[in-house]
Amino acid sequence: MIKSAQIARTTASRLILDYLKEEGVDVIFGIPGGPATPIFDALYDERGIKTISTRHEAGAAFMAAGYARLSGRLGVCLATTGPGTTNLVTAVAAAKADSLPVLVLTAQVASSTFGKGSLQDSTYDRVDVVEMLRPATKLSVMVANAANLAFTLRQAIRAAMTGRRGPVHLNIPTDLMKKEVAFELWPPSQYRVEAHVFDREAIRRACYDLLGAKKPAILAGHGVALASAEAELLELAELLKIPVATTPKGKGVFPETHPYSLRVFGLASAPAAERYLLSGEVDVLMVVGSSLHEISTQGWEERLKPRDAFIQQDIDPGVIGRNYPVTVGLVGDAKSTLKEIIFHIKRLLKTGEYQTRSEADQFLQWKASQPLCYFSEKMDSGAAPLKPQRLIRDLQEALPEEAVLFVDSGNTTLWALHYLMVQKPKSFFHNWGDFGAMGYGVACPIGAKLAAPQRPVFAFVGDGAFGMLGMEVSTAVTYNIPVVWIVLNDGRYNTVYHGQQLQYRGRTIATEFHSMDIAKIAEALGAVGVRVDKPGRMQDVIPGLLKLGRPCVIDVPIDPDEVPPIHSRVESLERFFAGLAK
């Protein structure tokens, strides 16, 4: 008689952690609550995963996104039921906008109490958190049966890590977390694969268009960074001597000191990018890894359309041709697509039928005549309080070469996009694309620092955003995570304030608040707090703070009346208002 093999058993909470370790996850961010305690109890015995308890659930989700951003692995956040889960929504939606793989684990009340009015019940009869998070995620489900836990985990992780990546949500009743389940652990290679497919005919057509162009351009977006295709983009640009602009979220995917760089186009456009792409003379435009939303196109500017051929590449076929008519659509990830284009172009160049463009020298001469930015003289200002333009110059000189900078939404994004020169990939991040969450730049760097402890990590945030999630500095202090926050202190929600000034002729409302002593707040939270109120000091302050190896906050009072390069956003709003009036 043959004895059947015994199937190993474990708890549901333990199985979840085992799957996370298979993904290389070594940290979880969250806040405990009664229904979530079974997973936290399992974490107590877990030596391979560090637990970071945050000050707000949004901070936990932002940190998980920052971790995913720099590690390339799955970020994980954990919250209790009811308000613990509702607090996550903004940060999870921001992760979806950034295409970052975040596993959102939330607790639920015991399944036997659904609909009975249990404390913090968030099922179908109350605030249904599964439905609430569905639009903000690629997948949002409740694990209703312990026997299906492993299957559902694989389904969720597969959705998060393949195709256009993004957050996923699993809601787990507290009683299920304690149940015994079969130890069914599959390594990632056994249940998910990445599809690197492309249309060879479309690739050939794109190559012919690029080789035949007289005045081409590339507009490179965030998808280049997500696919780690920066090297391929650089090779293609140099091979064909094509000028490259980046979208605001794509800043950093092409070195801004490169001769063929036009810098940023769209929100806070560089003069050269704006003048070249909107000249009406570009005959072939290739868009790589951008969905061409408002911020990337100056409000869907008609003059962005090229004269002859519009090539758009994206991993999501749903965005190709959505906002501009295309002549060639390329579906696939940016890295594989660019590699294939480079291969075909090199083959065609070898035949002698095509040559690299002779017009490239004319572009370099034209570019040399263009200003690097608007009002560049203010970068040399010695005034106090500091001009934001001068602050950017000081930061440029003070930041280490390997630094990572997370920028919060608002004027901080505008100043950094326009004036900061980014030369290295994966060193500059913000969320102002099609979402723009405040607080992003405050909390994300904490997760990023845990993912890349060898790199100096900085946050460039406004006092408005700091007021929303600045308590997460305390989280960094608790776990000694040495992030440096640079806080622009002007006592306003200044992007909106300046917008009101421009659109409503000085009728500003609800945009000013009491200016805070942010250095003292930082000290009260246990961090190092420093105030920099004179130009030229950053170059001494930042190296000194980095040597401390502690969380540090630099409080920088700035001139609140300096208007950032916001004209394209104001013009978009005016068009929207006019459309509504019709």
Residue, then its C-alpha position, 0 to 999 in steps of 0.5 A: m500500500i502506497k502512503s500519500a505524501q503529507i502536504a505541509r501546512t502553514t498559516a495564511s499570514r505566514l504564506i503571505l510573507d513567504y510569497l513576499k520573500e520570493e519576490g525579494v521584498d525585505v521591508i513592509f510599511g504600515i500601521p497596525g490595527g486590531p484586524a491586521t494584527p495576525i499579519f503583524d504577529a507573523l512579522y514579529d518572528e520574520r527576520g527577512i522582512k523589516t517592518i516600518s511603522t509609519r505615522h499615516e497610512a498614506g505615508a506607508a503607501f508612498m514609502a512602498a512606492g518609493y521602495a518599488r521605484l528604486s528597487g524595481r521590486l514589489g513594494v508592500c504596504l499594510a493597513t487595518t480595515g475601515p479608516g486605515t484603508t481609506n487613508l491609503v487611497t491618494a497614495v495608491a492612486a499616485a502609484k497607479a499614475d506612476s506605474l509602480p508595483v505596490l501590493v496593498l494588503t488590508a485587513q477586514v473584520a471577521s467574515s462571520t460579522f459582515g454586515k452586522g455593524s462590526l467596528q470598522d466593517s468596510t464590506y459591501d454594507r458599509v464603505d466597501v473598500v474593495e470597490m473604493l480601491r478598484p479604480a486606483t489599482k490594477l486589481s482589487v479583491m477580497v480573499a474570501n476563501a483560505a484555500n484560494l489564498a495562494f492562487t489569489l496572491r499569485q494573481a495579484i503579484r502577476a498583475a502588479m509586476t507585468g505589462r504596465r505595472g501598478p498597484v494591486h489590493l488584497n482585502i483579507p478578513t482577520d479570521l482568514m489570516k489565522k487559518e491553516v492553509a496548504f504550503e503552496l509556494w511557487p517561485p515567480s518564474q513559474y507563474r509570470v512572464e514578461a511579453h517582449v513582442f512587437d510588430r516587425e512591419a511597424i518597426r520597419r516603417a518607423c525606421y524608414d520614417l526616421l532615416g528619411a527625416k530632415k528635421p526629426a525629434i524624439l519626445a521621451g517619457h516616463g516609460v523609458a525609465l520604467a523599462s530601463a531603456e535610457a541606454e537604448l534611447l541615448e544610442l538611437a539619438e546618437l546614431l541618427k543625431i536626433p534632438v531629444a526632449t523629455t516630458p516632465k515625468g521623463k526628465g532624467v531619461f536623457p542627459e540634459t547636458h548632451p548636445y542633442s538634449l532639448r531638455v523638458f517639454g510640456l509643463a515648465s518647458a525649456p526654451a529650446a524644447e518649446r521653440y523646436l517642437l512647436s516650430g511647425e518644422v519638425d517632420v517626424l516626431m517619435v514619442v517613446g513611453s508617454s501617454l501624451h497627457e496635458i502636462s506632457t503636451q502643453g495642454w494638447e498643443e496642436r503645433l506638436k503635430p509633425r509635418d509628415a510622420f507621428i510615431q508613438q511607442d507605448i506598452d499600453p495600446g490604449v494610449i497610442g493615438r488617443n490624443y494625437p493621430v499617429t502614422v505608426g503605432l508601436v506596442g511594447d516596452a520601450k527597451s525591446t522596441l528601441k533595441e529592435i529599431i536600432f538593430h534595423i537602422k544599423r542594418l539599413l545604414k550598412t547598405g549605403e541606401y541611407q545616411t545619417r543626417s547632414e542637418a545635425d550640425q545646423f541643429l547644434q548651431w541653432k541650439a547654441s543660440q538658445p537660452l538654457c532657461y528663462f530668467s537665468e540671471k536670477m540664478d545668480s541673485g544674492a538676494a535674501p530671502l532666496k530666489p528659488q532660481r538661485l536655490i536650484r543653482d546652489l543645489q546643483e552645485a551641492l548635490p552629490e553626483e549619485a544623489v536621488l531627488f524626489v520632488d513634491s507637487g507644486n512650485t517645487t516641481l516647476w522650479a526643479l523641472h525648469y532650472l535643474m540639470v539632470q544628467k543621470p537616469k533614476s535620479f529625479f522623480h516627481n508625481w506631477g503627470d496625470f495625478g500630482a499628489m502632494g505629500y509624495g515627495v515627503a514620504c517616498p524618499i524614506g522607502a527609496k532610501l531603504a531600497a538604495p541605502q548606498r545612495p544619498v536620497f533627498a526630498f525637495v518639497g514645499d511647506g504646504a506638502f510638508g504640512m500634510l505628511g511632514m510627520e513622516v520625518s518621525t518615521a525616519v528618525t525612529y528607524n534612523i533612515p538618513v533622508v535629507w528634506i529641503v523645504l521651500n518655506d513661503g507660507r503659501y500654496n503658491t502654485v494656486y496663489h500665482g494661478q489666482q494672481l494670473q487668472y483672477r487679477g489678484r483675487t487670491i483666496a485660501t492660499e496663504f497660511h502662517s509660516m512655520d519654523i520648519a527647522k524647529i519642527a524637525e528638531a521636535l521630531g528628533a531630526v537635525g533641523v537647519r535653516v538656510d536663509k542666504p545664497g551660497r550656503m547649501q554647498d557647505v551645509i549638505p556635505g556636512l549633513l550627509k556626514l551625520g548619517r541622520p534624518c535632516v531637514i533644511d528649512v529654506p525661506i524663499d521669496p514667495d513672489e517669484v513666479p515659476p514657469i507656469h504659463s502652459r498650465v494657466e493657458s490650459l486652464e483658460r482653455f478648459f474654462a472657455g470650453l465650459a463656458k460654451 
